[in-house]
Every structure is written in C-alpha cells, then in structure tokens.
Amino acid sequence: MDDSMCRRFFLEPEQSSPRRYEALRAIFVEGLPPNQVADRFGYRLAALRSLVSRFRSGCRAGTHPPFSFAMDLAAPVAGKHAKTKAVPNSPKSPTVAS
C-alpha cells in the first residue's frame, strides 16, 4: 500500500492533536507495530486500527486528517485506556429441544 501521502503529512505538519499525531507518526514514519503504538499512547488496538484506517482514507480523499476533530476534554491521558460503552448482547435465539 502506498502511504507516501500519509508520510508527507508527518514530515510537513500543518496542525496536530499531539497524541493522535504522535501515534500515527509512530505507525507511518517510524514503522512501529500497531500493538506497540497502542500500548505506548494508551489506545485500544481496535481504536488505533480505526484511527489508522480513517487517516489513510482521509489522505486518499485529500481531506483534513483526524487532527481537525474537536478535542474531547474527557479523553484519556496517554498510557490509560479509553472507557468504552459495552454494546448490549443480542437476545439469544430460542432453540428447539431434542
């Protein structure tokens, strides 16, 4: 996959949200594995993968990267995992007894 546009964002920064910026920089510029980056910056692996995916998509579309999103003052501090709401389980399907 050609990530040259993503690399250029980090090498020629115009704006940033430090934690997101540094986490994505670690992925695209330093080439660190996602699990190491997630641990280092306090992301759940699935959340980091989503961030990377949105970043790639934004770069391909030529839109602003995710650093332009509004800041969440309740966001977790680096090194802490974000709290997520549990999705309720679907009701179990009734089974036919043999």
BATIFI-957128 format. One record per residue: residue in one letter; chain; x, y, z of N, C-alpha, C in turn. Coordinates in Angstrom, 2 decimals. Layout:
BEGIN
+------+------+---------+---------+---------+---------+---------+---------+---------+---------+---------+
| code | unit |     nc1 |     nc2 |     nc3 |    cac1 |    cac2 |    cac3 |     cc1 |     cc2 |     cc3 |
+------+------+---------+---------+---------+---------+---------+---------+---------+---------+---------+
|    A |    A |       X |       Y |       Z |       X |       Y |       Z |       X |       Y |       Z |
...
+------+------+---------+---------+---------+---------+---------+---------+---------+---------+---------+
***
This chain:
BEGIN
+------+------+---------+---------+---------+---------+---------+---------+---------+---------+---------+
| code | unit |     nc1 |     nc2 |     nc3 |    cac1 |    cac2 |    cac3 |     cc1 |     cc2 |     cc3 |
+------+------+---------+---------+---------+---------+---------+---------+---------+---------+---------+
|    M |    A |    0.85 |   -1.17 |    0.00 |    0.00 |    0.00 |    0.00 |    0.90 |    1.23 |    0.00 |
|    D |    A |    0.56 |    2.18 |   -0.84 |    1.34 |    3.41 |   -0.94 |    0.89 |    4.40 |    0.14 |
|    D |    A |    1.73 |    4.61 |    1.14 |    1.41 |    5.53 |    2.23 |    2.21 |    6.82 |    2.12 |
|    S |    A |    2.69 |    7.15 |    0.93 |    3.53 |    8.35 |    0.78 |    2.80 |    9.63 |    1.18 |
|    M |    A |    1.50 |    9.72 |    0.88 |    0.74 |   10.92 |    1.28 |    0.62 |   10.99 |    2.80 |
|    C |    A |    0.47 |    9.84 |    3.45 |    0.39 |    9.80 |    4.91 |    1.74 |   10.23 |    5.50 |
|    R |    A |    2.83 |    9.73 |    4.95 |    4.16 |   10.10 |    5.44 |    4.39 |   11.61 |    5.29 |
|    R |    A |    3.96 |   12.16 |    4.16 |    4.15 |   13.59 |    3.90 |    3.45 |   14.44 |    4.96 |
|    F |    A |    2.29 |   13.99 |    5.42 |    1.58 |   14.73 |    6.47 |    2.46 |   14.91 |    7.70 |
|    F |    A |    3.19 |   13.86 |    8.08 |    4.03 |   13.94 |    9.28 |    5.32 |   14.70 |    9.03 |
|    L |    A |    5.83 |   14.61 |    7.83 |    7.08 |   15.30 |    7.52 |    6.88 |   16.78 |    7.24 |
|    E |    A |    5.65 |   17.18 |    6.90 |    5.31 |   18.57 |    6.63 |    4.05 |   18.95 |    7.42 |
|    P |    A |    4.09 |   18.88 |    8.76 |    2.88 |   19.11 |    9.56 |    2.37 |   20.54 |    9.48 |
|    E |    A |    1.03 |   20.67 |    9.47 |    0.40 |   21.99 |    9.49 |   -0.42 |   22.18 |   10.77 |
|    Q |    A |   -0.96 |   21.10 |   11.30 |   -1.74 |   21.17 |   12.53 |   -1.66 |   19.81 |   13.21 |
|    S |    A |   -1.98 |   19.76 |   14.51 |   -1.93 |   18.45 |   15.16 |   -2.65 |   18.44 |   16.50 |
|    S |    A |   -3.07 |   17.26 |   16.86 |   -3.51 |   16.95 |   18.21 |   -2.43 |   15.99 |   18.69 |
|    P |    A |   -1.65 |   16.36 |   19.67 |   -0.42 |   15.64 |   19.96 |   -0.50 |   14.11 |   20.06 |
|    R |    A |   -1.45 |   13.59 |   20.79 |   -1.49 |   12.14 |   20.97 |   -1.80 |   11.41 |   19.66 |
|    R |    A |   -2.82 |   11.87 |   18.95 |   -3.16 |   11.24 |   17.67 |   -2.01 |   11.39 |   16.69 |
|    Y |    A |   -1.48 |   12.59 |   16.63 |   -0.37 |   12.86 |   15.71 |    0.79 |   11.91 |   15.99 |
|    E |    A |    1.21 |   11.83 |   17.23 |    2.37 |   11.00 |   17.57 |    2.10 |    9.52 |   17.35 |
|    A |    A |    0.89 |    9.07 |   17.65 |    0.55 |    7.66 |   17.44 |    0.60 |    7.33 |   15.94 |
|    L |    A |    0.00 |    8.17 |   15.13 |    0.02 |    7.92 |   13.69 |    1.42 |    8.09 |   13.11 |
|    R |    A |    2.16 |    9.02 |   13.63 |    3.55 |    9.19 |   13.19 |    4.36 |    7.94 |   13.49 |
|    A |    A |    4.15 |    7.36 |   14.65 |    4.86 |    6.14 |   15.02 |    4.54 |    5.00 |   14.05 |
|    I |    A |    3.30 |    4.95 |   13.58 |    2.90 |    3.92 |   12.62 |    3.52 |    4.18 |   11.25 |
|    F |    A |    3.29 |    5.38 |   10.69 |    3.65 |    5.65 |    9.30 |    5.10 |    6.05 |    9.09 |
|    V |    A |    5.70 |    6.75 |   10.02 |    7.06 |    7.23 |    9.83 |    8.08 |    6.30 |   10.48 |
|    E |    A |    7.81 |    5.91 |   11.74 |    8.75 |    5.05 |   12.45 |    8.56 |    3.58 |   12.11 |
|    G |    A |    7.40 |    3.23 |   11.56 |    7.14 |    1.85 |   11.19 |    6.95 |    0.91 |   12.37 |
|    L |    A |    6.53 |    1.45 |   13.51 |    6.32 |    0.60 |   14.69 |    5.06 |   -0.24 |   14.53 |
|    P |    A |    5.03 |   -1.42 |   15.13 |    3.84 |   -2.27 |   15.04 |    2.67 |   -1.65 |   15.83 |
|    P |    A |    1.45 |   -1.80 |   15.31 |    0.28 |   -1.19 |   15.96 |    0.11 |   -1.56 |   17.43 |
|    N |    A |    0.38 |   -2.80 |   17.81 |    0.19 |   -3.17 |   19.21 |    1.15 |   -2.40 |   20.13 |
|    Q |    A |    2.37 |   -2.16 |   19.66 |    3.33 |   -1.39 |   20.45 |    2.90 |    0.08 |   20.55 |
|    V |    A |    2.41 |    0.61 |   19.44 |    1.95 |    2.01 |   19.42 |    0.72 |    2.18 |   20.32 |
|    A |    A |   -0.20 |    1.22 |   20.25 |   -1.40 |    1.29 |   21.09 |   -1.01 |    1.33 |   22.57 |
|    D |    A |   -0.11 |    0.47 |   22.97 |    0.35 |    0.45 |   24.37 |    1.05 |    1.76 |   24.74 |
|    R |    A |    1.89 |    2.24 |   23.87 |    2.68 |    3.44 |   24.14 |    1.83 |    4.70 |   24.31 |
|    F |    A |    0.73 |    4.80 |   23.52 |   -0.07 |    6.01 |   23.54 |   -1.44 |    5.83 |   24.18 |
|    G |    A |   -1.69 |    4.67 |   24.79 |   -2.92 |    4.47 |   25.55 |   -4.16 |    4.22 |   24.72 |
|    Y |    A |   -4.00 |    3.65 |   23.54 |   -5.14 |    3.30 |   22.71 |   -5.44 |    1.80 |   22.83 |
|    R |    A |   -6.69 |    1.45 |   22.68 |   -7.03 |    0.05 |   22.47 |   -6.62 |   -0.23 |   21.03 |
|    L |    A |   -6.19 |   -1.47 |   20.77 |   -5.70 |   -1.81 |   19.44 |   -6.77 |   -1.56 |   18.37 |
|    A |    A |   -8.01 |   -1.92 |   18.66 |   -9.09 |   -1.71 |   17.68 |   -9.29 |   -0.22 |   17.40 |
|    A |    A |   -9.18 |    0.62 |   18.42 |   -9.34 |    2.06 |   18.23 |   -8.20 |    2.64 |   17.39 |
|    L |    A |   -7.00 |    2.15 |   17.63 |   -5.85 |    2.62 |   16.84 |   -6.00 |    2.19 |   15.38 |
|    R |    A |   -6.43 |    0.96 |   15.17 |   -6.63 |    0.50 |   13.79 |   -7.69 |    1.35 |   13.08 |
|    S |    A |   -8.74 |    1.72 |   13.79 |   -9.77 |    2.58 |   13.21 |   -9.19 |    3.95 |   12.88 |
|    L |    A |   -8.39 |    4.50 |   13.77 |   -7.75 |    5.79 |   13.54 |   -6.85 |    5.74 |   12.30 |
|    V |    A |   -6.07 |    4.67 |   12.18 |   -5.19 |    4.49 |   11.03 |   -6.01 |    4.39 |    9.74 |
|    S |    A |   -7.08 |    3.62 |    9.79 |   -7.94 |    3.46 |    8.62 |   -8.55 |    4.78 |    8.18 |
|    R |    A |   -9.07 |    5.55 |    9.14 |   -9.67 |    6.85 |    8.82 |   -8.61 |    7.80 |    8.27 |
|    F |    A |   -7.41 |    7.73 |    8.83 |   -6.32 |    8.60 |    8.36 |   -5.97 |    8.28 |    6.91 |
|    R |    A |   -5.80 |    6.99 |    6.62 |   -5.49 |    6.59 |    5.24 |   -6.59 |    7.05 |    4.28 |
|    S |    A |   -7.83 |    6.83 |    4.68 |   -8.96 |    7.21 |    3.85 |   -8.97 |    8.72 |    3.60 |
|    G |    A |   -8.73 |    9.48 |    4.64 |   -8.68 |   10.93 |    4.52 |   -7.55 |   11.39 |    3.62 |
|    C |    A |   -6.39 |   10.75 |    3.72 |   -5.26 |   11.11 |    2.87 |   -5.58 |   10.83 |    1.40 |
|    R |    A |   -6.19 |    9.68 |    1.15 |   -6.55 |    9.33 |   -0.23 |   -7.57 |   10.30 |   -0.80 |
|    A |    A |   -8.49 |   10.75 |    0.04 |   -9.55 |   11.67 |   -0.40 |   -9.08 |   13.12 |   -0.44 |
|    G |    A |   -7.90 |   13.39 |    0.11 |   -7.38 |   14.75 |    0.13 |   -8.07 |   15.64 |    1.14 |
|    T |    A |   -8.72 |   15.04 |    2.14 |   -9.40 |   15.82 |    3.18 |   -8.49 |   15.99 |    4.39 |
|    H |    A |   -8.95 |   16.80 |    5.33 |   -8.16 |   17.04 |    6.53 |   -8.06 |   15.76 |    7.35 |
|    P |    A |   -6.91 |   15.51 |    7.91 |   -6.71 |   14.34 |    8.76 |   -7.52 |   14.45 |   10.05 |
|    P |    A |   -7.55 |   13.37 |   10.82 |   -8.38 |   13.34 |   12.04 |   -7.98 |   14.34 |   13.12 |
|    F |    A |   -6.89 |   15.07 |   12.92 |   -6.46 |   16.02 |   13.93 |   -7.33 |   17.26 |   13.97 |
|    S |    A |   -8.19 |   17.41 |   12.98 |   -9.08 |   18.57 |   12.96 |  -10.36 |   18.31 |   13.75 |
|    F |    A |  -10.55 |   17.11 |   14.29 |  -11.72 |   16.80 |   15.09 |  -11.70 |   17.62 |   16.37 |
|    A |    A |  -12.87 |   17.88 |   16.90 |  -12.96 |   18.62 |   18.16 |  -12.29 |   17.84 |   19.28 |
|    M |    A |  -11.62 |   18.56 |   20.15 |  -10.93 |   17.91 |   21.27 |  -11.94 |   17.50 |   22.33 |
|    D |    A |  -11.78 |   16.32 |   22.86 |  -12.61 |   15.83 |   23.94 |  -11.84 |   16.03 |   25.23 |
|    L |    A |  -12.30 |   16.94 |   26.07 |  -11.59 |   17.23 |   27.30 |  -11.59 |   16.06 |   28.27 |
|    A |    A |  -12.52 |   15.11 |   28.07 |  -12.57 |   13.94 |   28.92 |  -11.78 |   12.78 |   28.32 |
|    A |    A |  -11.02 |   13.05 |   27.25 |  -10.24 |   11.98 |   26.60 |   -9.21 |   11.44 |   27.58 |
|    P |    A |   -8.89 |   10.15 |   27.46 |   -7.92 |    9.57 |   28.38 |   -6.52 |   10.12 |   28.15 |
|    V |    A |   -5.76 |   10.13 |   29.21 |   -4.37 |   10.55 |   29.16 |   -3.56 |    9.41 |   28.54 |
|    A |    A |   -2.49 |    9.74 |   27.84 |   -1.64 |    8.72 |   27.25 |   -1.24 |    7.71 |   28.32 |
|    G |    A |   -1.27 |    6.44 |   27.98 |   -0.93 |    5.39 |   28.92 |   -2.15 |    4.82 |   29.62 |
|    K |    A |   -3.29 |    5.47 |   29.49 |   -4.54 |    4.99 |   30.07 |   -5.45 |    4.56 |   28.94 |
|    H |    A |   -6.22 |    3.50 |   29.15 |   -7.14 |    3.05 |   28.12 |   -8.44 |    3.84 |   28.20 |
|    A |    A |   -9.00 |    4.12 |   27.05 |  -10.26 |    4.84 |   26.99 |  -11.39 |    3.93 |   27.45 |
|    K |    A |  -12.35 |    4.53 |   28.14 |  -13.52 |    3.77 |   28.55 |  -14.50 |    3.72 |   27.40 |
|    T |    A |  -15.02 |    2.55 |   27.14 |  -16.00 |    2.40 |   26.08 |  -17.26 |    1.80 |   26.66 |
|    K |    A |  -18.38 |    2.12 |   26.04 |  -19.64 |    1.56 |   26.49 |  -19.79 |    0.17 |   25.91 |
|    A |    A |  -20.25 |   -0.74 |   26.71 |  -20.49 |   -2.09 |   26.23 |  -21.75 |   -2.11 |   25.38 |
|    V |    A |  -21.67 |   -2.83 |   24.28 |  -22.83 |   -2.98 |   23.42 |  -23.66 |   -4.13 |   23.97 |
|    P |    A |  -24.95 |   -3.90 |   24.19 |  -25.76 |   -4.99 |   24.75 |  -25.77 |   -6.18 |   23.80 |
|    N |    A |  -25.74 |   -7.35 |   24.40 |  -25.78 |   -8.57 |   23.60 |  -27.15 |   -8.71 |   22.96 |
|    S |    A |  -27.16 |   -9.32 |   21.80 |  -28.42 |   -9.60 |   21.13 |  -29.15 |  -10.67 |   21.92 |
|    P |    A |  -30.46 |  -10.62 |   21.93 |  -31.20 |  -11.67 |   22.64 |  -30.87 |  -13.03 |   22.02 |
|    K |    A |  -30.77 |  -14.01 |   22.87 |  -30.45 |  -15.35 |   22.39 |  -31.65 |  -15.92 |   21.64 |
|    S |    A |  -31.35 |  -16.61 |   20.58 |  -32.42 |  -17.26 |   19.81 |  -32.92 |  -18.47 |   20.56 |
|    P |    A |  -34.21 |  -18.67 |   20.57 |  -34.71 |  -19.87 |   21.22 |  -34.29 |  -21.10 |   20.42 |
|    T |    A |  -33.92 |  -22.12 |   21.12 |  -33.52 |  -23.35 |   20.45 |  -34.58 |  -24.42 |   20.65 |
|    V |    A |  -34.62 |  -25.29 |   19.72 |  -35.59 |  -26.39 |   19.80 |  -34.96 |  -27.51 |   20.59 |
|    A |    A |  -35.62 |  -27.94 |   21.64 |  -35.10 |  -29.04 |   22.46 |  -35.30 |  -30.35 |   21.72 |
|    S |    A |  -34.33 |  -31.24 |   21.79 |  -34.45 |  -32.54 |   21.12 |  -35.17 |  -33.52 |   21.99 |
+------+------+---------+---------+---------+---------+---------+---------+---------+---------+---------+
***
